[in-house]
Amino acid sequence: GVFAVASGGIHVWHMPALVAIFGDDSVLQFGGGTHGHPWGSAAGAAANRVALEACVKARNAGREIEKESRDILMEAG
């Protein structure tokens, strides 16, 4: 199969738009957006995972993730 890939300059705050655009069948490559987390790479990876799960859950619950992006991410954090 073929997957869409988002890469380069993306970080946790882009997650709602990425989930809305690419859906579930995609590859999201967070490099600098993970390693640039102020608490280190492990915290950046955890933040990405939490944000992804929150966005997918919100989308599946019928929320408009692009319009509600800030609220969704703040609720997850």
CORCORUR-V857037 format. One record per backbone hydrogen bond with DSSP energy under -0.5 kcal/mol. NH is the residue of the N-H (numbers start at 1). CO is the residue of the C=O. Records with the same first field share a line. If there is no record, write none. Layout:
NH=CO / CO
This chain:
4=25
6=27
8=29
14=11
15=12
18=14
19=15
20=16
21=17
22=18
23=18 / 19
26=24
27=4
29=6 / 27
30=28
31=29
34=31
35=31
36=32
37=34
40=37
44=40
45=41
46=42
47=43
48=44
49=45
50=46
51=47
52=48
53=49
54=50
55=51
56=52
57=53
58=54
59=55
60=56
61=57
62=59
63=58
65=63
68=64
69=66
72=68
73=69
74=70
75=71
76=72
77=73
